[in-house]
Amino acid sequence: MPSAADPLTVTGSNLAQQSYAPAEFPRLAFRQVLPGLLRSKVTPEIIFPMNRFHLILLAVCVLPAAGHAQFTDTFSSLDPAWVTNRYDPAGFESVQFDGDNRLRLTIAATDSAANRPPAFSDAFYNTQGRARPGDVLGLWSLSAQVFVSSTFNTTTGPLVHSALWGHTGTTNAGGDYLILGFTNTSPTDPLNPAAGDRAFRFHAVDTEFGDLLDLGVPAGFVFDTWHTLTGTFAGSTFDYFIDGALVYSRATAAGDNLLSAMVQGYNFGQPASYSVYWDDVTATAIPEPAAATGVVAGLMLVLVGVQAMRKRRAAS
């Protein structure tokens, strides 16, 4: 088990000199999670319970097609399946960016705790985004492309936090959460924009212990391009991938059934707004464990290939 005495922490702003080889990824630092980030036991998520009809329908229709996408959202327009989760962000829209239509998530001060209605003033509602049904029974993979702007590589500019979420199970109160994203906050004082140890890095969230786990950045990481974030459940663990490389795994006993997929940001209450561009959110059913390893590896190759094709199309 990683320990705080063996941290993987990016410091400073010049990440070209601070990337890590894949073999170093298991060295993680346990950090304090942002206030209200994890699910409240009092106020449920706005998600999509699977009733018995859904489960039967999925068993008949999904499992024979295991390994095929249950949905892929390219955001050519905004699918009405996306509905508010916790609190609606300032922007969640399909826009032209980098040569194609993308999802633009915008977090703004107008939706901060100080400006929300009293019923939504709790820090729980600082997490803002939308969710859509996952509709995958059993084992699954969830992935998305995210554009990591060089404007996020700052120790003085706006705080940024955005992530892809997957909620498992069949009811609001059940299951588990897979969360994979990035931030540029301080690992020790995440709400302080003037903190001296602010740094850009990818992160996962361990929902069992409430820890934000620093993943650093991959070797060869660059800004101002698209990166692929993927989470899978193949039988006993949540596995986290960045650009096709496994960066973290954790055991879960509640990983079956992808109930919903979410794209979220965090509202720090700062004057400046920020936007994050996402694309190609994809939920996929995968076979049972005997074949899962090969399918997951294949999915990684396909997702990275899709990213490369979209880059070429954007450049043409």
N, C-alpha and C positions, 0 to 999 in steps of 0.2 A: 504494500500500500504506500503511495507517495506520501511524503510528509512535508510540512512547512519548512523543515530544515534543508530541503533539497528543491529549491524553487526553480521554475523556468519563467523568468520575468524579463520582459523587454524594457529597457530603460532608454531615456533620451528620445530624440526625434529622427535620427538617421538610421532607419531600419535596414538599409542596405548592408550595414556592418553587423547586424544583430539578428540574423535568421538562424535557424537551427536545422540540423540534419534530421531526417525522419526518425532515426534511431533514438534521438533525444526526446521525442514527443512524450513518452510515458512519464517524464519528469515534470510533475505538475505542482503548482502552488495552490493551496486552498485559501480562498479569499472570501471576505464578507459579501453576501449577495445584496443587491440593491433593495432598498426598503419597498415592501409591497410586491416584489417581483413574482414571488411564488404564490400559488393559489391559496386563497383564503378558505378556511374551514367554515366560515360563516356565509360569505358571499360566493356563490358558485360561478364558474366560468359560463359564458354563453356558448354552449357547444351542442352537439347533435347526438342525443341518445339513440342507440340502436334498439328497436323493439324486436319482438320475435319474428315479425315479418321480414325486417331488414336482415336478420341473421340467416333465415332460411333462404332468402333471395340471394344473399352473398354466397352461401354455401353452394347453391346451384349454379350461379353465374360466374362467380369470381374464381373459385378454386380450379375449375378446369382450365382457366386462362392464366394460371399462375405464371409469373414472370412477365406479364404484360401490364402496361400502365392502366390504372383505374381512372386517372385523369392526368392530363398535362395541360397546364395553363400557360399559354404564350403571351397573354395579355394584349392580343390584337384589339380587344375591347375588354371592359371590366365585366366579368361574369357575375350575374346577380347571386350566385351561390356564396359569394363572399359577404359575410354579415359582421356587424360590429362585435368585437370581443372586448369585454370590460368597458372600454370607452373609445369612441370613434376618434381616430387621429385627425389632424388638420387636413391631411390629404391622403387619399388612397385611390389612385387613378391611373388609367392607362394613358401614357404619353409617349411621344416620339423622343428617343434618346439613343445615341450611338448607333444610328442607322436602322432602328427598328422600334416597334412598340414595346414598351416595358411598363412594369409597375413602379410608380413613384410613391413611396411612403414618406409623408412629411409630418414632423413633430414640431409644434409651435407653442409659444407662451400662452396663447389664447385658450389652450386646453390644460394649462397647469393647475395644480391644486388650488392656487389662489384665485383662479378665474373660473373654475368649474362650479356648478350648482352645489350647495351644501351636501346633498345626498351622495355626491361623488368626490368629496374632498379627501377621502382616505387615500393613502399612498398606493393601495391596491390598484387604483385607477390611473396611476402614472404609467402603467404598462398599457400601451394603446396600439391597436391594430385591428385586423379582421381575421376571421376564420371561415373555413368551408369544410363540408363533410369529407372525411377521408375514405369511408366506405370500403375498407380493406379488411377482410376477415382473416385471422391467423397471422402469418408472418408477412413482413412488409418492408418497403424502403421508401423514404421521403427525401427529396432533393430539391435544390433550387440554385439558380445562379444569382450572385450578388456582385454589384460593381463597387469596388473599394476605392473610393476617391482619395487622392493625395491630400485633400483638405482635411481628412480625418487624422492625418499624421501631424498632430499639433499638440503642444503642451500649453497653449494659451487660448486657442479658439474654442468653439462650442464643444461641450461634452456630447458624445454620441454613443448610442447603444442600440443595436438592432439584431434580431435573431429569427431563425426558423424554428417553429415549435411543432411537435407532434404529440397529441394526446391519445392515449390508448384506453382500451376497455370498452364497456358498453353503456356506461352511465356517467353522469356528471361527476359523481363522487368517487368513482372507481378508477382503476388503471394507473398509469404513470405518465410522466412527461419527458420527452426528449427535446432538449433545447441546445441549439448550436448557432453561434453568431459571433459578433465582434464588438469591441468597445475601445474607447481611448481614455477611459477614466483612470483615476488613481486606484491601485489595488488595495490600498489601505484607507483611503478617504474618498470614496467614489462620488460623493456629491459636491466635492470641492474643486471648482475649475482652476484654482490657483495652486493645487497640490504639486509639490516638486517631483513626485514620482509618477505622474501621468504617463501613459504609454499606450500605443496602439497594439492590440493583440486579439487573436481569436479566443473564444472561450466556450465552455460547456457549463451546464448547471447540473449539479447533483441534487435532485429533488428530495432524496432521502434525508440528507444532512443539511440541506440549505446552503451548499457551498457553490460559489462561482469558481470554476477551475480554469486557470490560465493555460492556454495552449501555445502561446507565443505566435510565431509566424513560420510558415514552411520555408525550407531552404529554397533560395531563388525567388522568393516572394517579391512581387512588384505592385505598386499602386497604379491606379487609373486603368484597371482592366477587370475582367470578369473572373470570379472564382466560384468553384462548385462546392457547395456544402451539402453533405448527405448524411442521413441517419438511418440505420437499419435495425430491425429486430429479427434475428434468425434463429430464435429458439430459447436463449437464456440470457443474452446480453444486449444492451444498446451499444452499437458500434458507430463511432463518429469518424467521418472522412472529410478531409479538405483536399480538393483537387485530386481525388482518387486515392489518396494515401490515408491509411488508418492512423488516427492520431490519439484515440482514447476509446476504452471499452469500460462498461460498468455492468454488473449483474443486476437483473431485474426479474422479479417473479410476476410482473403484471404488464408484460410487453405485448401480449396478443391483441390484435384488432386495432387498426388505426382508426380511431373515432373521428378525429378532426386534424386539419393542418392549419397553421396560423403563421402570419407574418406580423411581427411585433416591433415596436420601438419603445423607448423609455423617455418620458417627459421629465426633465430635470428642473423645470421651472425657470430656466435661464431666458434672458431677453431674446437671444438669437434662435431662430428656427434651424432645423437641418432636414435634409432629404436623403433617402437611401433608395437606390434603384435595384429592383429585384426582377427576376424573369424565370421562365420555364420551371414553375413549381410543379413537381411531378410526384404522384403517389403510385406505388407499384406493389402488387402482390408477388411474393416469391414462394417457391416450393418449400416443402417440408425439409427438415435438416439434412437429409441424405443428399439433396441436390442444392441446398441453399448456398453453400460456400462458392460454388462455381457460378451460380446466378448472380450473387452479389458482386463478385469480381467482374463479371461481364457487364453488369449495370454501371460499375465505375468507369469502365472503358467507354461504354456508350455515352454516358453523360459528359465525359471529358471530350469525346469526339463531337458531340452536339455543340459544346462550347466553342471548339475550334472552328466549326463550320460557321457559327454565328459571327465569330470575330472576323473571318474572311469576308462574309457578306457585308458586315458593317464597314469594312475597310475598302470595299469595292465601290 
